[in-house]
Each structure stands twice: as C-alpha cells, then as structure tokens.
Amino acid sequence: MKSVNILLVDDHAIVREGYRALINRQDSFNIIAETGSGEEAYRLYKELNPSLVLLDLSLPGKGGLATLLQIRQFDKDAKVLIFSMHQNPAMAQKTIESGARGYITKSSEPGVLVQAINDVMRGRIALSDDMAHALALEKLNGQKSTITDLTTREFEILRMLVEGKSKQEIADTLCISAKTVANSHYIIKSKLNVKSDIELLHSAVQMGVISTSELL
C-alpha cells in the first residue's frame, strides 16, 4: 500500500500522543498534521488533502459530526474514520449515514485501529467488534434510537445545548442565526418527547450524546 497521510483530530494532547506513536510505527502510515479543533481540522483538510482523517466526535465548539459533514461537503470522496469513547450503536449509525467510512471505539485494542485504517483505505466500512455486535443486536431486536430522528444540525445543537452553551454561542459556532437555534431547540424537544431542558439533558445522557463524566 502507498503511504497513507493522516490528519489526526482529538482535543486531548495526551491521546493524540498515544495514537501518533501507534500510527507512526506503521511503515505506510504518516501523520501529517494534528489538531484538537473541528474548525482547524476543516482548514487543514482543505490545505493538506490528507488520505484519511482520524476524527474524534467529542470536540469543543464545532463537534466531530459537524466537522465530518463539513469535510464531506467540501470533498465527497473524503475518507473519515471516527474513533470515539461513545459505545453507542445509534451514534455509529448516525456517523456512517453522515459519510464516515468507519467507527472504532477507543476501548478497542490498538491493532483494531490499524486494521480499520487499512480497511477504509481499501474502500471498506470499518467497525470495531463491539460496535458491529451492538449494531447487529439493535437490528435483530428491531430497536430504533431517537438519535437517528435528529438531523446532523439538530444533533450538534443538542450536544452543545447540554454542554451549557448559550443559543448565541451555538449560532456563532455553527454560522447560523440564534433564531434558527431556538427553533431547532423546540424541534429537538418535540422529537425526543421531552418538555424541559432537564429532561433533554437526561435524554442526551441516556442516548450517549454526552456522558456523565463530561458533565462534571
């Protein structure tokens, strides 16, 4: 395989250091840039045209899902591999629907990530075993998560709302109006069948949009 130039996106420097060490040990892999920001990831993608983006979902400001969508809108052939702490099949399904070429959980063995990069570069969809198993069970049981009812924009607005961002902060980050955020806020609560922001927060935790540790 020819050299795979990788853009690494994670907001924790110590996590990036670990993955950088793992990836750079592979003969054909080369991390050409790294960042902890979705906004910077998009800029670097346009500037460097990497072979693959290794993208965390939990980013400050513009989240991983919005960053994925923005990169895919710029380049419909972009190869983006999600690696996330969220072990939620609905989250994986949402990212694949948005154009990701795979979803690997951070609890996976290091070799799983290496294999996933190889699979994506060969045109395959890559899933870690735990996510593949969870998705299969969900399909078998006929379950449908309400996360999949939300559009990508609604998902990002929900994530930022439960992180405590104001409507104006969300509007500025997503380059939309505060009125659009307010309207989306109402639609999100309606889709999730909740009446208050406290219920919305509880629903987001249950769906794995945000973990209890992220609230501390």
N, C-alpha and C positions, 0 to 999 in steps of 0.2 A: 504493500500500500504506500502511496506517495505521502509526503509529510502532511499532517493534519494540523493546521494552525487554529488554535483555540482561544476564544475570548472567555475568560473566567469572571463570573459575576456573582459575588456574595458580599454582604455587608460586614462580615466578621473577618478581620485580617488574619486571625489565627486559623480559621477554617480555610481561607484561601491558601495559606502557607502549607497546610497539610495536603490539600488537593494538588497544589503546584508541585510539591515533592513527588507525589504519586504519579502524576501525569508526565512530568519531565523525565521520569525513569524509563518511559516507553520510547523506543527508538524512533517511532514515526510520529509521535505527538510533540507539539511545541506550543506552549502558552505564549502568545504574542502580546497580550495585554490583559489586565485585570482591573476590576473596579467594584465598588460597593454600592453603586448608584444606577438606577434604571435609566435616568436621563443621560448619564455618562456612557452607559452601555450602548445606547442607541447611537450616540455621536461616534463612539469608537467603531461600531459596526460599519457605519457609513464610510468612515475614514480608512479602515483596515481590511474590510471584506474578509473576515475570518472564515475558515472552512466550517466551523461549528461554534455555537455559543453554549456554554455550560452555565445555566441560569437558575439561581435560587428564586423561590417565589416570594419569600419574606424580605422585602427591601423597603427602606424608608422612602417616603414620598411616593413616587410612581412605583407601584408594585411589580412583581415579576410577570403577572398575567398581562397587565397593560403594556409592559415592555416587550413581551413576546408578540403581542398584537401589532405594536408599532413597527417592530423589526420585520414582521411578516408582510405588513402593508408596504414597506419600503422594498422588500425583496421576497417575492412569493416562494422562492426556492431556498430561503434561509433554513439551515439546519439548526434547530434549537433543542437541546436536551435539558429537561428540568431535573434538578436534584434538590430535594426538599425534605424537611423534617416531618411534613404533613403526611401521615399514613392514611389517607382518605381516598377511597376509590372514586368518589364523585369529583374530588379535586383533580385527580389524574385524568378523568374523563373530560373535564372542562378544559384542561390544558391541551389535550390531544385534539379536541374539537376546535380549539383556537389556533392550531397549527404546529404544536410541539411534536417532535419526532420521537419522544420518549419521556418516561417519568421514572426516576430512580430515587428511592428513599435514602436518606443519609445514614440509616441504620444498616444498610447493606454492606457486605464485605467489599474491600477495595477493588478486588478483581471484577466485581459486578459492574462498576462504573467503567472500567477499562473495556470490558466486553460490550457495554452499551454504546460507547463511543464508536467502536468498530462496527457495530450493527447499524447505527444511524448513518455512518459514512457509506455503508453498503446498501442504503436505501430501505432498511427495515425499521419498524417501530420497536423501540426497546422499552421493556418494563422490568423492574426488579421483581423477583419471585413473589414477594409479599403483596405487591400491587396487582400482579397478574392473578394471584389467587383471590384477592379481595374483589376484583372486578368480575371474575368468573362466578363467585358466590352471589354477588349482587344481581348478576344477570340471571342466575339459576333460580334465585328466590323472587325474581320479578320486582326487586326493590327499585325505587326511583328517588334519588335525593333531590331536595328542593334547590340545591346549589345549581343544578342543571337548568332550572327555570329562570335563572338570572342571566341577563346579558353580560358580556365581559365588562362593559362600563359599570353596570349595576353591581357586579361583584367587587370591582375596585372601589366604588363608592362605599359599599358596605364595609369592606376591610378598613378603609380609612375612618369611617364613622365610629366603628367600635374601637379604633385606636385612639379616639378622642380628638380627632382633627375637626376643626370648625368647617362649616359649609364653604366659607370663603377660601380657606386653605386648600380644601379639596378642589374647588373650582380653579384656583391658580395652578395647582399641580397638574390637573388633567386638561387645562386650557379650555374650560367650558364656563358657562355662567353660573353664578350662585343660584339663580332661579332653576336651572337645569338640575343642579344638585338637589335642591329642595323637592322638585318634582320626582326625581329618582328615589329620594328618601321615602316618599309616600308610596311609590310603586313597589319598592323593595318590601316595606312592611306589609303591604297588601299581598304580595306573592308569598311571603313567608307566614302569613296569617298571624301577625303579631300587632299589638296595639300601642306598645310603648317602646322607648329606646332600651329600657331594662330588659324587656322580653326579646328585643332584637339582639342585644348582647348575649343573652343566654342561648339564643338560637344559633348565633355565629360560633359560639364555643362548641355547641353540640355538633355542628356540621364540620368542625375542624378548620373554619376560616381563620380563627385565631385561637391560640392555646391559652390556658390559664396562666402559664409561666410568662407569656408575653404581656399579660395584664398587670404583672407585679412591678 
